[in-house]
Amino acid sequence: KIKGYVMRKYFTLSSTIKDVLNDEHLKDFSRLLFPIDLNTPDYLTLGEISNSKYFVWYSNIKADQTIEILNYLKNEVINGHQVYYPIYSNNQIEEDTSRNNVGLFFFRGKAFEKFALMCAGGGFMYVASMHDSFPHALFASQKGYNSFALIYRVDHPYEDCVQAIHYIINHSEQLKVRKDEYSLWGGSAGARIAAQCGNKNFFKRLSNRVDITSAVAVILQYTGYSNVSINDAPTYACCGTLDKIASYIMMQQRHYELQRLGINSEFHAYDGLEHGFGLGIDTVAEGWIIDALCFWDAQTKKPK
């Protein structure tokens, strides 16, 4: 049981992408569950789609995790919980129709607990949410943290991330989340988004809201982002030693430089792992997300 009701299984490994797209409970947002920037055949099954051929640059993709997420979302809708929130107004979408494909998937934790905003990677070519943000958000929500997975435009990622923060805080009462002490998460390209939007000066330039502060922590996985500033947020980072896209040595060096600036930083390199290991289930990295949640708590005024 989750969320006070019995979780029913509607999707299986043999369900097709078309089954998901046409599902009556998911139809308002189903187009965003799989990368809209990739031309993925809808006749493929959920078992067939869950591999590195379709989620380019990613390893350790778990089909069972995809099934769990889709069933969770459908159960939430059936039980009267809104799971998808467009973050741009109708007027903003009329100004730029690409904003119609931007929004938040909400994985509810405890009422009025702090929130995490999670950005999947995909090389700014596509958004790999089914592997790189949905699983993280679901896991964190089950630990009581309110978690949002952002579907952003690959050519306007920072604008969309800041807009998402504004939206959550503007609607905090409706969403039943705390406004303060939020964290930003990301893997690969998503980690770059989180790191930059977590920087006080960068956030201030894009936000233009004196009433909204930057994140108290950023959680980064396998990124080549190397810039360091005194305005960076406390940072938890992890990577695999066999990552040929984001060097763990580069990530480790950034960790040391943050520490030299007096910024709290924690870094883990996992032997034998490649790029895009996600939650690291059944690998040496399994459990890293618990460490990351603890790191976030340690930066806040009210640790658990």
Secondary structure as the mmCIF struct_conf table of DSSP 4:
data_model
#
loop_
_struct_conf.conf_type_id
_struct_conf.id
_struct_conf.beg_label_comp_id
_struct_conf.beg_label_asym_id
_struct_conf.beg_label_seq_id
_struct_conf.end_label_comp_id
_struct_conf.end_label_asym_id
_struct_conf.end_label_seq_id
STRN STRN1 ILE A 2 ILE A 2
TURN_TY1_P TURN_TY1_P1 LYS A 3 GLY A 4
STRN STRN2 TYR A 5 TYR A 5
HELX_LH_PP_P HELX_LH_PP_P1 VAL A 6 ARG A 8
TURN_TY1_P TURN_TY1_P2 LEU A 13 SER A 14
STRN STRN3 THR A 16 THR A 16
HELX_RH_AL_P HELX_RH_AL_P1 ILE A 17 LEU A 21
TURN_TY1_P TURN_TY1_P3 ASN A 22 ASN A 22
TURN_TY1_P TURN_TY1_P4 GLU A 24 PHE A 29
HELX_RH_3T_P HELX_RH_3T_P1 SER A 30 LEU A 32
TURN_TY1_P TURN_TY1_P5 LEU A 33 LEU A 33
BEND BEND1 PHE A 34 PHE A 34
TURN_TY1_P TURN_TY1_P6 ILE A 36 ASP A 37
BEND BEND2 LEU A 38 LEU A 38
TURN_TY1_P TURN_TY1_P7 ASP A 42 TYR A 43
BEND BEND3 LEU A 44 LEU A 44
STRN STRN4 THR A 45 THR A 45
HELX_RH_AL_P HELX_RH_AL_P2 LEU A 46 ILE A 49
BEND BEND4 SER A 50 ASN A 51
TURN_TY1_P TURN_TY1_P8 SER A 52 TYR A 54
BEND BEND5 PHE A 55 PHE A 55
TURN_TY1_P TURN_TY1_P9 VAL A 56 TRP A 57
BEND BEND6 ASN A 60 ASN A 60
HELX_RH_AL_P HELX_RH_AL_P3 ALA A 63 ILE A 78
TURN_TY1_P TURN_TY1_P10 ASN A 79 GLY A 80
STRN STRN5 TYR A 84 PRO A 86
BEND BEND7 TYR A 88 TYR A 88
HELX_RH_AL_P HELX_RH_AL_P4 ASN A 90 GLU A 95
HELX_RH_3T_P HELX_RH_3T_P2 THR A 97 ASN A 101
STRN STRN6 GLY A 103 PHE A 107
BEND BEND8 LYS A 110 LYS A 110
TURN_TY1_P TURN_TY1_P11 ALA A 111 PHE A 112
STRN STRN7 GLU A 113 GLU A 113
STRN STRN8 PHE A 115 CYS A 119
BEND BEND9 GLY A 122 GLY A 122
TURN_TY1_P TURN_TY1_P12 GLY A 123 MET A 125
HELX_RH_AL_P HELX_RH_AL_P5 SER A 129 ASP A 132
TURN_TY1_P TURN_TY1_P13 SER A 133 SER A 133
HELX_RH_AL_P HELX_RH_AL_P6 PHE A 134 GLN A 142
TURN_TY1_P TURN_TY1_P14 LYS A 143 GLY A 144
STRN STRN9 ASN A 146 ILE A 151
TURN_TY1_P TURN_TY1_P15 VAL A 154 ASP A 155
BEND BEND10 HIS A 156 HIS A 156
HELX_RH_AL_P HELX_RH_AL_P7 PRO A 157 ASN A 170
TURN_TY1_P TURN_TY1_P16 HIS A 171 HIS A 171
HELX_RH_AL_P HELX_RH_AL_P8 SER A 172 LEU A 175
TURN_TY1_P TURN_TY1_P17 LYS A 176 LYS A 176
STRN STRN10 VAL A 177 VAL A 177
BEND BEND11 LYS A 179 GLU A 181
STRN STRN11 SER A 183 GLY A 187
TURN_TY1_P TURN_TY1_P18 SER A 188 SER A 188
HELX_RH_AL_P HELX_RH_AL_P9 ALA A 189 CYS A 197
TURN_TY1_P TURN_TY1_P19 GLY A 198 GLY A 198
BEND BEND12 ASN A 199 ASN A 199
HELX_RH_AL_P HELX_RH_AL_P10 LYS A 200 SER A 207
TURN_TY1_P TURN_TY1_P20 VAL A 210 ASP A 211
HELX_LH_PP_P HELX_LH_PP_P2 THR A 213 ALA A 215
BEND BEND13 VAL A 216 VAL A 216
STRN STRN12 ALA A 217 GLN A 221
BEND BEND14 TYR A 222 TYR A 222
TURN_TY1_P TURN_TY1_P21 ILE A 230 ASN A 231
HELX_LH_PP_P HELX_LH_PP_P3 ASP A 232 PRO A 234
STRN STRN13 THR A 235 GLY A 240
TURN_TY1_P TURN_TY1_P22 THR A 241 LEU A 242
BEND BEND15 LYS A 244 ALA A 246
HELX_RH_AL_P HELX_RH_AL_P11 TYR A 248 ARG A 260
TURN_TY1_P TURN_TY1_P23 LEU A 261 GLY A 262
STRN STRN14 SER A 265 TYR A 270
TURN_TY1_P TURN_TY1_P24 ASP A 271 GLY A 272
BEND BEND16 HIS A 275 HIS A 275
TURN_TY1_P TURN_TY1_P25 GLY A 278 LEU A 279
TURN_TY1_P TURN_TY1_P26 ILE A 281 ASP A 282
BEND BEND17 THR A 283 THR A 283
TURN_TY1_P TURN_TY1_P27 VAL A 284 GLY A 287
HELX_RH_AL_P HELX_RH_AL_P12 TRP A 288 ALA A 298
TURN_TY1_P TURN_TY1_P28 GLN A 299 GLN A 299
BEND BEND18 THR A 300 LYS A 302
#
